[in-house]
């Protein structure tokens, strides 16, 4: 057992709270739904970046490369000033959804280089320009550009030319559960000396301004001949100290709104949130408290850094009492070295020895970024709607506005985020994929996350899982059961046994969620599901979450297929639980039969001989049902037609024979429902009959794969595209009510405003669905074996079995991040500095999606989230 595994075990057994402190600070709290108190839900406009330095947040805090405790009572982060910026660099800057030509978009370069699961060691890199940060130019140029133009990035402004920037590295190493060593290094990469102000900052989340808890924590200066420290006194934790190496100037203010600056009103306190900014940048000496007390404090280190020079500052956030703790003795550097070594030892148990060094680097950064993306998420919808007793009443429109049907929702937990800047709020289906990757390094946290979404203060009383904060009632693909089953299996492989208690707990809650799907999304009872947009944003002809401009409704190929997959996931879990408890044999029978009914419905909607399968084309499509009874296939070749591949499972006789109740009922169904049982393929083996359950039959599988593996259709050099490249020259158009509704092949950023235009499913490569396709091919291979082969790529004459094909897809996806024969990484696209500069070329961004032709990163530029699944692919195929 490595030391990190030992810490995980201590944390699990509650012997030591190693996870109390972590990277739980958001990167953007401004312009979130939680902080929006406008009448009509204009979150982007109601709390802009310009207000963030001056306005106290209600529901959380943000910072640069920061940490907090798991309740976010105490926060620590770094602020910077280069002597030229108009404001302190306290938080990451980016464009709101209304400002960016492709939606919200962070305009900074920062990288999560490392983290252990307990955050005993963490490393973060930020690239800080020495020239004035071009806030205005980034906004103006992106606003000028249209949907067909590429985004204007910070690197395009020239501020990194001639390497005129600082590499600022923050390292954290825990000496104990409440004793955190902090090392900040800044290296001048330029050719001239440059000024730099480092302001390590500690503050309290504002819990006292809302009329709910008047107790106010306090910071004070504590300085003697031996130490310079900021003393913290917080109601929950008691005393802590931020020890500061050397003799920096200590600055104090309050984490309270500057009402005078924002609204022209008198401030309640003489010292406000942006006081340190006013003091440093504008020389306003009166802006900080001369009494050296407040709720926000910083240590001010001012220096000039020579070309190529690296300066270092050390701090220590600790419960160690002055006089008893020697904060910066010789053991500090020893401890940093030890924690780095322990991190290496831990990852050596995770990353395959045989993997090339470049792949090891990609895998380590993917997992490090996933662990850094944890965030304290606080949102009490009922309180948000009613307002706080210490503030003005919220607008009356709020009572019937966004999320008003989710008043039960009370979230105050550390949650894995898709991206802490562009998506600083959880999304249920994103989270499911995070957990599969997280299970590689911390299956306990992965299980906790999955269970959390099903708790009664998250899950709606009707059984629906919350989607995301912009609309909790929207519909994400039902992948929670799949993730629970995968996490169970990953943990079983790593630990030698599975957590059946976890599996049983989550299964019971998922029964409620499954019932919600059946009752709400199959309103006609025909086993065909209309799930809305289902997370695929703009993939369809219409916004499928809204009333159709044509009237009528859409019978969804993907909605129905997701439910087929859900059935089989629940069946697999029930069969596993039935090994120890025969009660689960009954419910396993239920899911077996329900899946067969869904199979039948896919091929004969409601007994009306309407198929989601188009026999002429050999592909699955949505069916548009118009009010006059007319029906038509919406012939867009997209992931919607590949998702049926996800619903596949084999019932092995070695399992079934041990469950006599399930076996008896299954046999009865097969014998007495022959018209339905044609969707079950049976193969005789020495152990008995193996049964194959799949929405896609053997003949149809070959036809679908013909499209999927065609490089002129779905198959990219870097994975499977979300929409076929065929539509580049043959766009799909539907005429309705005098309007043309059109889907083109768009391999990069979205050219439409559908779903805000901030993500695009009309051509890019997306990791979650590619990962499921790989897994599905493996499952098909398990039943069909080595003799079932198809051309890959289509037309190449090269035949592969399905296991080989899964490996080929995995390799293509991994190649997005690894160096090619030219030493370039496709994810960097044409950005020369990333491709060739030694200080940039090994820093891997894990984007939201990737260009369907050349692999360039698209969407959220620092999103680790589900793209961290590349770590699972490297692990599997690197062994």
C-alpha positions in Angstrom: 0.0 0.0 0.0 1.4 3.4 -1.0 1.3 6.3 1.5 -1.5 7.9 -0.6 -3.5 4.7 -0.5 -3.0 4.7 3.3 -4.3 8.2 3.5 -7.3 7.3 1.5 -8.0 4.4 3.8 -7.6 6.7 6.9 -10.0 9.1 5.3 -12.6 6.4 4.5 -12.4 5.0 8.1 -12.7 8.6 9.5 -9.4 8.2 11.3 -8.0 11.3 9.6 -9.9 13.8 7.5 -7.4 14.1 4.7 -10.0 15.5 2.3 -11.1 18.4 4.5 -9.0 20.7 2.4 -8.8 20.6 -1.4 -9.1 22.6 -4.6 -12.8 23.2 -3.8 -12.7 26.9 -4.8 -14.5 27.7 -8.0 -12.8 29.5 -10.8 -15.9 31.6 -11.6 -18.7 32.4 -9.3 -19.8 35.6 -11.1 -22.5 35.3 -13.9 -23.8 32.0 -12.4 -27.4 31.3 -11.9 -26.9 31.2 -8.1 -25.7 34.8 -8.0 -28.3 36.0 -10.4 -31.0 38.1 -8.8 -32.4 39.7 -11.9 -36.1 39.5 -12.7 -35.9 37.4 -15.8 -32.9 35.2 -15.2 -30.3 37.2 -17.1 -27.3 35.6 -15.3 -24.7 36.6 -17.8 -25.6 40.3 -17.5 -26.7 40.7 -13.9 -23.3 39.9 -12.4 -20.4 40.7 -14.9 -16.7 40.2 -14.3 -16.4 43.9 -13.6 -18.5 43.5 -10.5 -16.7 40.4 -9.2 -13.9 42.2 -7.4 -16.3 44.5 -5.7 -19.4 42.5 -4.9 -19.7 39.9 -2.2 -20.9 36.5 -3.4 -23.9 34.9 -1.8 -23.4 31.2 -2.6 -19.6 30.6 -3.1 -16.2 32.1 -3.8 -13.7 32.0 -6.6 -10.0 32.5 -6.9 -6.8 31.7 -8.8 -5.2 28.3 -8.2 -6.9 28.3 -4.8 -8.1 25.9 -2.1 -10.8 25.9 0.6 -12.1 23.6 3.3 -15.0 21.3 2.2 -17.6 23.8 3.6 -15.8 26.7 2.0 -15.7 28.7 5.2 -12.0 29.5 4.6 -10.5 30.2 1.2 -7.0 30.7 0.0 -5.8 31.8 -3.5 -3.2 33.8 -5.2 -3.6 37.4 -6.5 -1.0 38.9 -8.9 -0.1 42.4 -10.3 2.4 43.1 -13.0 2.4 46.9 -12.4 0.4 47.5 -15.5 -3.0 45.9 -15.2 -6.0 48.0 -14.4 -7.0 45.6 -11.7 -5.4 42.9 -9.6 -5.4 39.4 -11.2 -7.6 37.7 -8.5 -9.6 35.5 -10.8 -9.6 34.1 -14.3 -11.2 36.3 -17.0 -13.4 35.2 -19.8 -16.3 36.1 -22.0 -19.9 35.6 -21.0 -22.3 33.7 -23.3 -23.5 37.0 -24.7 -20.0 38.3 -25.4 -18.3 35.4 -27.0 -18.9 34.6 -30.7 -19.2 31.0 -29.6 -20.7 31.4 -26.1 -18.9 31.6 -22.8 -15.1 31.3 -23.1 -12.3 31.6 -20.6 -9.4 33.7 -21.9 -6.5 32.6 -19.8 -3.8 29.8 -19.8 -3.7 27.7 -16.7 -2.9 24.0 -16.2 -3.6 21.4 -13.5 -0.3 19.6 -13.4 -0.8 17.2 -10.6 -3.0 16.1 -7.7 -3.4 13.1 -5.5 -6.9 12.0 -4.5 -6.6 13.3 -0.9 -4.9 16.5 -2.3 -1.9 15.7 -0.2 0.1 17.1 -3.1 -1.2 19.5 -5.8 0.5 21.6 -8.5 -1.0 24.4 -10.7 0.5 26.5 -13.4 -0.7 30.0 -14.5 0.9 32.0 -17.3 0.7 35.7 -16.5 1.5 38.3 -19.1 3.9 41.1 -18.2 2.1 43.5 -20.5 -1.3 45.0 -19.5 -3.9 42.3 -19.7 -6.1 43.1 -22.8 -9.5 42.8 -21.2 -11.2 45.3 -23.4 -9.7 44.0 -26.6 -10.7 40.4 -26.0 -14.3 41.5 -25.5 -14.4 43.9 -28.4 -12.7 41.6 -31.0 -14.8 38.5 -30.1 -18.0 40.6 -30.2 -17.0 41.8 -33.7 -16.5 38.2 -34.9 -19.4 36.1 -36.1 -20.4 32.4 -35.7 -18.3 31.5 -38.8 -15.2 33.0 -37.4 -12.7 31.4 -35.0 -12.5 32.7 -31.5 -10.0 35.4 -30.7 -7.7 34.1 -28.0 -5.4 35.7 -25.5 -2.4 34.4 -27.3 -3.6 36.2 -30.5 -3.2 39.6 -28.8 0.5 39.3 -28.7 1.0 39.5 -25.0 3.1 36.3 -25.0 5.4 37.4 -27.8 9.1 37.2 -27.0 8.1 35.2 -23.9 7.2 38.3 -22.0 5.3 36.5 -19.2 5.7 34.8 -15.9 5.2 31.1 -15.3 3.6 31.1 -11.9 3.5 27.7 -10.2 1.6 26.9 -7.0 2.3 23.7 -5.1 0.4 22.4 -2.1 1.8 19.7 0.2 -0.1 18.6 3.3 2.0 18.1 6.4 -1.2 17.0 8.2 -5.0 17.1 7.7 -5.0 20.8 8.8 -1.4 21.8 8.0 -0.9 22.8 4.4 2.5 23.9 3.0 2.2 26.3 0.1 5.1 27.1 -2.4 4.7 29.8 -5.0 7.3 30.1 -7.7 7.4 32.7 -10.5 9.8 32.5 -13.4 10.4 35.3 -15.8 10.5 33.7 -19.3 11.3 37.0 -21.0 14.5 38.7 -21.8 14.1 41.8 -19.6 13.6 42.3 -15.9 10.0 42.7 -14.9 8.1 43.8 -11.8 5.8 41.4 -10.0 3.6 41.6 -7.0 2.6 38.3 -5.3 -0.4 38.5 -3.0 -1.3 35.2 -1.4 -4.8 35.9 0.0 -6.9 34.3 2.7 -10.5 35.2 3.3 -13.8 33.9 4.6 -16.9 33.2 2.5 -19.4 35.8 3.4 -22.0 34.1 5.7 -22.9 37.1 7.8 -24.5 39.6 5.4 -27.7 37.8 4.6 -29.6 38.1 7.9 -29.3 34.4 8.7 -26.1 34.2 10.9 -24.7 37.4 12.4 -21.6 35.7 13.7 -18.6 37.2 11.8 -15.2 35.5 11.6 -12.1 37.5 11.9 -8.6 37.9 10.5 -5.8 39.7 12.4 -2.2 40.4 11.9 0.1 38.4 14.2 3.7 39.5 13.9 6.7 39.0 16.1 10.4 39.0 15.6 10.1 35.3 14.7 6.9 35.2 12.5 4.7 37.1 10.2 1.3 35.6 10.1 -2.4 36.2 9.6 -4.5 34.7 12.4 -7.9 33.3 11.5 -10.7 32.9 14.0 -13.7 31.1 12.4 -16.8 29.9 14.2 -16.6 26.3 12.9 -12.9 25.7 12.8 -11.6 27.9 15.6 -8.1 29.3 15.2 -5.8 28.9 12.1 -2.7 30.8 11.0 -1.4 31.7 7.6 2.3 31.8 8.1 4.2 34.0 5.6 7.8 33.5 4.8 9.9 36.7 5.2 8.5 40.0 6.3 5.8 40.8 3.7 3.4 43.7 4.2 0.0 42.4 5.5 -3.1 44.0 4.1 -6.6 43.6 5.5 -10.1 44.5 4.3 -13.7 43.1 4.5 -15.3 40.6 2.1 -18.2 42.9 1.7 -19.8 44.7 -1.2 -18.5 48.0 -2.4 -22.0 49.5 -2.8 -20.6 52.9 -3.5 -18.7 51.8 -6.6 -21.4 49.5 -8.0 -24.6 51.4 -7.1 -23.6 54.8 -5.8 -24.8 53.9 -2.3 -23.1 54.3 1.0 -21.0 51.4 2.1 -21.8 49.7 5.4 -18.1 49.2 6.1 -15.2 51.5 5.4 -13.3 48.5 4.1 -14.8 46.5 1.2 -14.0 43.5 -1.0 -11.9 45.4 -3.5 -9.9 47.3 -0.9 -6.6 45.5 -1.5 -7.1 46.1 -5.2 -7.6 49.8 -4.6 -4.5 49.9 -2.4 -2.1 48.1 -4.7 -3.2 49.3 -8.1 -4.5 52.8 -7.3 -2.4 53.6 -4.2 -5.5 54.2 -2.1 -3.9 53.9 1.3 -7.2 54.4 3.1 -8.7 51.3 1.4 -7.1 48.8 3.8 -7.6 48.6 7.5 -4.7 50.2 9.5 -5.9 48.1 12.5 -4.8 45.0 10.5 -8.1 43.2 10.9 -10.9 42.1 8.6 -12.4 39.1 6.8 -10.0 39.2 3.8 -6.2 39.5 4.1 -3.2 39.3 1.9 0.6 39.1 2.2 2.2 41.5 -0.2 5.5 40.5 -1.8 6.9 43.0 -4.2 9.9 42.2 -6.4 11.6 42.6 -9.7 12.4 39.4 -11.5 15.4 39.2 -13.7 15.3 37.4 -17.1 15.2 33.7 -16.6 15.1 34.1 -12.8 12.9 32.1 -10.6 11.7 33.5 -7.2 10.0 31.5 -4.6 7.7 32.3 -1.6 6.5 29.8 1.0 3.4 30.0 3.2 1.8 27.6 5.6 -1.9 27.4 6.4 -2.0 25.5 9.6 -3.7 24.9 13.0 -0.2 24.8 14.4 0.1 27.4 17.2 2.8 30.0 17.0 5.7 29.2 19.2 5.0 25.5 18.9 5.3 25.3 15.1 8.5 26.1 13.3 6.7 27.0 10.0 9.7 27.1 7.7 12.3 24.8 9.1 14.5 22.5 7.0 11.8 19.9 7.0 9.5 22.0 4.7 11.5 21.2 1.6 11.9 17.6 2.7 8.1 17.3 3.0 7.5 18.8 -0.5 10.0 16.3 -1.9 8.4 13.5 0.0 4.9 14.3 -1.1 6.0 14.6 -4.8 7.6 11.2 -4.4 4.5 9.7 -2.8 2.4 11.1 -5.7 4.7 9.4 -8.2 4.5 6.1 -6.2 0.7 6.3 -6.2 0.4 6.9 -9.9 2.8 4.1 -10.6 0.0 1.8 -9.3 -2.5 3.4 -11.7 -0.6 4.2 -14.9 0.7 1.1 -16.8 4.4 0.6 -16.7 4.5 -0.3 -20.4 2.9 3.0 -21.5 5.2 5.4 -23.4 6.3 8.4 -21.3 4.2 10.8 -23.4 1.1 8.8 -22.7 1.9 8.6 -19.0 2.1 12.4 -19.0 -1.3 12.7 -20.7 -2.9 10.3 -18.3 -1.4 11.9 -15.2 -2.5 15.4 -16.3 -6.0 14.1 -17.2 -6.5 12.6 -13.7 -4.8 15.6 -12.0 -7.2 17.9 -13.8 -10.2 15.8 -12.9 -9.2 15.9 -9.2 -8.6 19.7 -9.4 -12.1 20.1 -10.8 -13.8 19.4 -7.5 -15.7 22.4 -6.2 -17.8 23.3 -3.2 -21.3 23.8 -4.7 -23.9 25.6 -2.6 -27.4 26.3 -3.8 -30.6 26.3 -1.7 -33.3 26.9 -4.3 -36.0 27.7 -1.9 -33.9 30.3 -0.1 -32.8 31.7 -3.5 -36.4 32.1 -4.6 -37.6 33.6 -1.3 -34.6 35.8 -0.7 -32.7 36.5 2.5 -34.1 38.4 5.5 -31.1 40.7 5.5 -31.4 41.8 1.8 -34.1 43.2 -0.5 -36.9 40.9 -1.6 -36.1 39.1 -4.9 -38.2 40.0 -8.0 -41.7 38.6 -8.0 -41.0 36.9 -11.3 -38.7 34.5 -9.5 -41.5 32.6 -7.8 -42.6 31.2 -11.2 -39.2 31.4 -12.9 -36.2 29.3 -13.3 -36.1 26.1 -11.2 -39.2 27.1 -9.2 -40.3 23.4 -9.3 -37.1 22.4 -7.5 -37.6 24.1 -4.2 -36.6 20.9 -2.4 -33.1 21.1 -3.8 -30.5 22.0 -1.2 -26.9 21.4 -2.3 -23.9 22.2 -0.1 -21.3 19.6 -1.1 -18.0 19.1 -2.9 -18.9 17.9 -6.4 -16.9 17.0 -9.5 -17.5 19.8 -12.0 -17.3 19.6 -15.8 -15.2 22.7 -15.8 -14.8 25.2 -12.9 -14.9 28.2 -15.1 -17.1 27.5 -18.1 -19.4 25.1 -16.3 -19.0 25.8 -12.6 -22.1 23.8 -11.9 -22.7 20.0 -12.0 -24.4 18.3 -14.8 -25.8 14.9 -14.0 -24.7 13.0 -17.1 -21.3 14.7 -17.2 -20.8 13.6 -13.6 -21.5 9.9 -14.4 -18.6 9.9 -16.9 -16.4 11.7 -14.4 -17.0 9.0 -11.9 -15.8 6.2 -14.2 -12.5 8.0 -14.7 -12.4 9.0 -11.0 -12.8 5.3 -10.0 -9.3 4.6 -11.3 -7.8 6.7 -8.5 -10.5 7.2 -5.9 -13.5 4.8 -6.2 -14.8 5.9 -2.8 -15.3 9.5 -4.0 -16.8 8.2 -7.3 -19.4 6.2 -5.4 -20.2 9.1 -3.1 -20.8 11.4 -6.1 -23.2 9.0 -7.7 -25.1 8.4 -4.5 -25.2 12.2 -3.9 -27.2 12.8 -7.0 -29.9 10.4 -5.8 -30.2 11.8 -2.3 -33.6 13.3 -1.4 -32.2 16.8 -1.3 -31.0 16.4 -4.9 -33.4 14.0 -6.6 -36.8 15.4 -7.2 -39.6 13.8 -5.2 -41.0 12.5 -8.5 -37.7 10.6 -9.2 -36.0 12.9 -11.7 -32.3 13.6 -11.3 -31.3 17.3 -11.4 -29.9 18.1 -14.8 -27.9 21.4 -14.3 -28.5 24.7 -12.6 -29.7 26.6 -15.7 -32.7 24.1 -15.8 -32.7 21.3 -13.2 -35.8 20.0 -14.9 -34.2 19.4 -18.3 -33.4 15.9 -19.3 -29.9 14.4 -19.5 -29.3 10.9 -20.9 -30.0 8.3 -18.2 -26.4 7.0 -17.7 -26.4 6.9 -13.9 -27.0 3.2 -13.7 -24.3 2.6 -16.3 -21.8 4.6 -14.3 -22.7 2.9 -11.0 -22.2 -0.5 -12.6 -18.9 0.5 -14.2 -17.5 2.1 -11.0 -18.5 -1.1 -9.1 -16.5 -3.2 -11.7 -13.5 -0.9 -11.8 -13.3 -1.0 -8.0 -13.7 -4.8 -8.0 -10.7 -5.1 -10.4 -8.5 -2.7 -8.4 -9.4 -3.9 -4.9 -10.4 -7.5 -5.6 -14.0 -7.2 -4.3 -17.0 -5.0 -5.2 -19.0 -2.8 -2.9 -22.3 -4.6 -2.9 -23.8 -2.3 -0.3 -23.1 0.7 -2.6 -24.6 -1.2 -5.5 -27.8 -2.0 -3.6 -28.2 1.5 -2.2 -28.0 3.2 -5.6 -30.1 0.5 -7.3 -33.0 1.3 -5.0 -32.9 5.0 -5.8 -32.5 4.3 -9.5 -35.7 2.3 -9.5 -37.4 5.6 -8.7 -35.6 7.4 -11.5 -36.4 4.6 -14.0 -40.1 4.9 -13.0 -40.0 8.6 -13.6 -38.6 8.0 -17.1 -41.4 5.5 -17.9 -44.2 7.7 -16.5 -43.0 11.1 -17.8 -41.1 10.4 -21.0 -43.3 7.5 -22.4 -46.6 9.3 -21.9 -48.4 7.1 -24.5 -47.1 3.8 -22.9 -45.7 2.6 -26.2 -42.1 2.1 -24.9 -40.9 4.9 -27.2 -39.3 7.8 -25.4 -39.3 11.5 -26.0 -36.5 12.7 -23.7 -36.0 16.3 -25.0 -32.6 17.4 -26.0 -30.9 14.6 -24.0 -27.6 16.5 -23.6 -26.8 16.5 -27.3 -27.6 20.2 -27.6 -28.0 21.3 -31.2 -27.6 17.9 -32.9 -31.2 17.8 -34.2 -33.2 19.8 -36.7 -35.1 21.4 -33.9 -34.6 22.2 -30.2 -36.1 19.0 -29.0 -36.8 20.4 -25.5 -39.3 22.9 -26.8 -42.6 22.7 -28.7 -41.9 21.9 -32.4 -42.6 24.6 -35.0 -44.3 22.0 -37.0 -46.5 20.8 -34.1 -46.7 17.2 -33.2 -43.8 15.4 -31.5 -40.6 13.4 -32.3 -40.2 9.7 -31.6 -36.6 9.8 -30.6 -34.2 7.1 -31.6 -31.7 8.2 -29.0 -34.3 8.7 -26.2 -35.6 5.1 -26.8 -32.1 3.7 -27.1 -30.9 5.4 -23.9 -33.8 3.7 -22.1 -32.9 0.3 -23.7 -29.4 0.8 -22.3 -30.8 1.8 -18.9 -32.9 -1.4 -18.8 -29.8 -3.5 -19.5 -27.7 -1.7 -16.9 -30.4 -2.2 -14.3 -30.7 -5.9 -15.4 -26.9 -6.3 -15.0 -27.0 -4.8 -11.5 -30.1 -6.8 -10.5 -28.4 -10.1 -11.6 -25.3 -9.2 -9.6 -27.3 -8.5 -6.5 -29.4 -11.6 -7.0 -26.3 -13.7 -6.4 -26.7 -13.0 -2.7 -30.4 -12.1 -2.5 -32.9 -14.0 -4.6 -35.4 -11.1 -4.2 -33.5 -9.3 -7.0 -34.4 -12.1 -9.4 -37.9 -10.7 -9.6 -36.8 -7.2 -10.6 -34.2 -8.6 -13.0 -37.1 -10.3 -14.8 -38.9 -7.0 -15.0 -35.9 -5.3 -16.7 -35.4 -8.2 -19.0 -39.0 -8.1 -20.2 -39.0 -4.3 -20.4 -36.0 -4.3 -22.6 -37.6 -6.8 -25.0 -40.7 -4.5 -25.2 -38.4 -1.5 -26.1 -36.7 -3.6 -28.8 -40.1 -4.4 -30.3 -41.2 -0.8 -30.1 -38.1 0.4 -31.9 -39.1 -1.8 -34.8 -42.9 -1.3 -34.7 -44.0 1.9 -33.0 -47.1 1.1 -31.0 -48.0 -1.7 -33.3 -48.4 0.8 -36.2 -45.6 -0.7 -38.3 -43.5 2.5 -37.9 -39.8 1.9 -37.5 -37.0 4.1 -36.2 -34.9 2.0 -38.5 -34.8 3.0 -42.1 -34.4 -0.2 -44.1 -33.4 1.6 -47.3 -30.7 3.6 -45.8 -29.7 1.1 -43.2 -29.6 3.6 -40.3 -31.7 4.7 -37.3 -33.4 8.1 -37.4 -35.8 10.1 -35.3 -39.4 10.1 -36.6 -41.4 13.3 -36.8 -45.1 12.7 -36.1 -47.2 15.6 -37.3 -50.7 16.6 -36.0 -52.3 15.4 -39.3 -51.0 11.9 -38.6 -48.2 12.1 -41.2 -44.8 10.7 -40.1 -41.4 11.1 -41.6 -37.9 10.1 -40.8 -35.6 13.0 -40.0 -32.7 11.7 -42.1 -29.8 13.3 -40.3 -27.0 10.8 -40.0 -25.8 11.6 -36.5 -25.0 10.0 -33.1 -28.8 9.7 -32.7 -28.6 6.8 -35.1 -25.5 5.2 -33.4 -26.8 5.4 -29.8 -28.9 2.2 -30.4 -25.5 0.4 -30.3 -25.2 1.3 -26.6 -28.0 -1.2 -25.6 -26.2 -4.5 -25.7 -25.7 -7.3 -23.1 -25.0 -11.0 -23.0 -26.7 -13.4 -20.5 -24.2 -16.1 -19.8 -25.5 -19.5 -18.7 -22.9 -19.6 -15.9 -24.7 -16.6 -14.3 -28.3 -17.5 -15.2 -28.2 -21.1 -14.1 -27.5 -19.9 -10.5 -30.6 -17.8 -10.5 -33.5 -20.3 -10.9 -36.3 -17.9 -10.4 -35.0 -15.5 -13.1 -34.2 -18.4 -15.5 -37.7 -19.9 -15.1 -39.5 -16.6 -15.8 -37.2 -15.7 -18.7 -37.9 -19.1 -20.3 -41.6 -18.7 -19.9 -41.4 -15.3 -21.6 -39.4 -16.6 -24.5 -41.9 -19.5 -25.0 -45.1 -17.5 -24.6 -44.1 -14.3 -26.3 -42.5 -15.6 -29.5 -43.5 -12.4 -31.4 -41.3 -10.4 -29.0 -38.6 -12.9 -28.4 -37.3 -12.6 -32.0 -35.1 -9.8 -30.6 -33.2 -12.3 -28.5 -30.5 -14.2 -30.2 -29.5 -17.6 -28.6 -26.3 -19.5 -29.0 -25.7 -23.0 -27.7 -22.6 -23.6 -25.6 -21.3 -26.4 -23.5 -22.6 -24.6 -20.4 -26.1 -24.0 -21.9 -27.8 -21.3 -24.0 -26.1 -17.9 -24.1 -28.6 -15.2 -24.9 -27.8 -11.9 -26.7 -29.8 -8.8 -26.0 -29.3 -5.9 -28.3 -31.4 -3.2 -29.9 -29.3 -3.7 -33.1 -29.5 -7.2 -34.7 -26.5 -8.8 -36.4 -27.5 -7.8 -40.0 -28.3 -4.2 -38.9 -25.0 -4.0 -36.9 -23.1 -4.5 -40.1 -25.0 -1.8 -41.9 -24.7 0.8 -39.1 -20.9 0.0 -38.8 -20.6 0.6 -42.5 -21.5 4.2 -41.9 -19.7 4.5 -38.6 -16.4 3.3 -39.9 -16.5 5.3 -43.1 -13.9 8.1 -43.1 -16.2 10.1 -45.3 -19.0 9.7 -42.8 -18.4 9.3 -39.0 -14.8 7.9 -38.7 -12.3 10.7 -38.1 -8.6 10.2 -37.6 -9.4 11.0 -33.9 -12.6 9.2 -33.1 -16.3 9.2 -34.2 -17.8 12.5 -35.3 -21.2 13.5 -33.8 -22.6 14.2 -37.3 -21.6 12.5 -40.5 -19.2 14.3 -42.8 -21.6 13.4 -45.6 -23.7 16.4 -44.6 -20.9 18.8 -45.5 -21.9 18.4 -49.1 -25.4 17.2 -48.5 -27.0 19.3 -45.7 -30.3 18.0 -44.4 -33.1 20.5 -44.8 -36.7 20.3 -43.6 -39.3 22.8 -44.9 -42.0 23.8 -42.4 -44.3 26.8 -42.2 -42.3 28.6 -44.8 -39.0 28.1 -43.0 -36.0 25.9 -43.8 -34.7 23.9 -40.8 -31.2 22.7 -41.7 -28.4 20.5 -40.3 -24.9 20.8 -41.8 -21.7 19.1 -40.9 -19.9 21.6 -38.6 -16.7 20.0 -37.4 -15.6 22.8 -35.0 -17.5 25.5 -33.1 -21.2 25.9 -33.6 -22.4 28.3 -36.3 -25.9 28.5 -34.8 -27.1 30.1 -31.5 -29.1 26.9 -30.7 -28.6 26.1 -27.0 -26.6 29.3 -26.6 -24.1 28.3 -29.3 -21.6 27.4 -26.6 -21.2 23.8 -27.7 -21.7 21.9 -30.9 -22.9 18.3 -31.6 -23.0 18.7 -35.4 -19.6 17.3 -36.2 -17.0 17.5 -33.4 -15.7 14.4 -31.6 -17.1 14.0 -28.0 -15.4 11.7 -25.5 -18.5 10.4 -23.6 -20.3 8.9 -26.6 -17.0 7.6 -28.1 -16.2 5.9 -24.8 -19.6 4.2 -24.9 -19.2 3.2 -28.5 -15.8 1.5 -27.6 -17.4 -0.3 -24.7 -20.4 -1.4 -26.9 -18.0 -2.9 -29.5 -16.3 -4.8 -26.8 -19.7 -6.2 -25.6 -20.7 -7.1 -29.1 -17.4 -8.9 -29.5 -18.0 -10.9 -26.3 -21.0 -12.6 -27.9 -20.2 -12.4 -31.7 -16.5 -13.4 -31.3 -13.5 -13.1 -33.5 -15.3 -14.3 -36.7 -17.6 -11.4 -36.9 -15.5 -8.9 -38.9 -16.1 -5.7 -40.9 -14.0 -3.4 -42.9 -12.2 -0.7 -40.9 -12.1 1.8 -42.4 -15.0 1.1 -44.7 -13.7 0.5 -48.2 -10.1 -0.2 -47.1 -10.3 -4.0 -47.5 -8.9 -4.2 -44.0 -11.1 -6.5 -41.9 -11.2 -6.2 -38.1 -13.2 -8.0 -35.4 -15.1 -5.8 -33.0 -12.5 -6.0 -30.2 -9.8 -4.9 -32.6 -12.1 -2.1 -33.8 -12.6 -0.9 -30.2 -8.8 -0.8 -29.8 -8.5 1.2 -33.0 -11.1 3.8 -31.8 -9.3 4.0 -28.5 -6.0 4.7 -30.2 -7.5 7.4 -32.4 -9.0 9.2 -29.4 -5.7 9.0 -27.5 -3.8 10.4 -30.5 -5.7 13.7 -29.9 -3.2 14.4 -27.1 0.0 12.6 -27.9 2.8 13.7 -30.1 2.7 12.7 -33.8 5.6 12.0 -36.0 6.2 15.7 -36.3 6.3 16.2 -32.6 2.9 18.0 -32.7 -0.3 17.3 -30.7 -3.6 17.5 -32.7 -5.3 19.1 -29.7 -3.2 22.3 -30.1 -4.4 22.8 -33.7 -2.4 25.6 -35.5 -1.2 27.4 -32.4 2.5 27.5 -33.0 3.5 28.3 -29.4 1.8 25.3 -28.0 3.2 23.0 -30.7 6.8 24.1 -30.5 7.6 26.1 -27.4 9.3 23.9 -24.8 7.5 25.8 -22.0 4.1 25.1 -23.6 4.2 21.9 -25.7 3.7 19.4 -22.8 0.9 21.2 -21.1 -2.2 19.4 -22.1 -5.7 21.0 -22.3 -8.6 18.5 -22.1 -11.2 20.3 -24.2 -15.0 19.7 -24.1 -14.9 18.4 -27.7 -12.5 18.2 -30.7 -12.6 19.2 -34.4 -14.1 16.4 -36.4 -11.3 16.5 -39.0 -8.1 17.7 -37.5 -8.6 17.1 -33.7 -8.1 20.7 -32.7 -9.7 21.4 -29.2 -13.1 23.0 -29.3 -15.7 24.1 -26.8 -14.7 24.6 -23.2 -10.9 24.9 -23.4 -9.8 23.6 -20.0 -12.6 21.2 -19.4 -11.3 18.0 -17.9 -14.6 16.4 -16.9 -15.6 13.6 -19.2 -12.6 14.1 -21.4 -10.5 12.6 -18.6 -11.9 9.3 -19.8 -8.8 9.3 -22.0 -7.0 8.1 -18.8 -9.2 5.0 -18.7 -8.4 4.3 -22.4 -4.7 4.7 -21.8 -4.9 2.4 -18.8 -6.8 -0.3 -20.6 -4.7 -0.3 -23.8 -1.4 0.6 -22.2 -1.4 -2.6 -20.1 
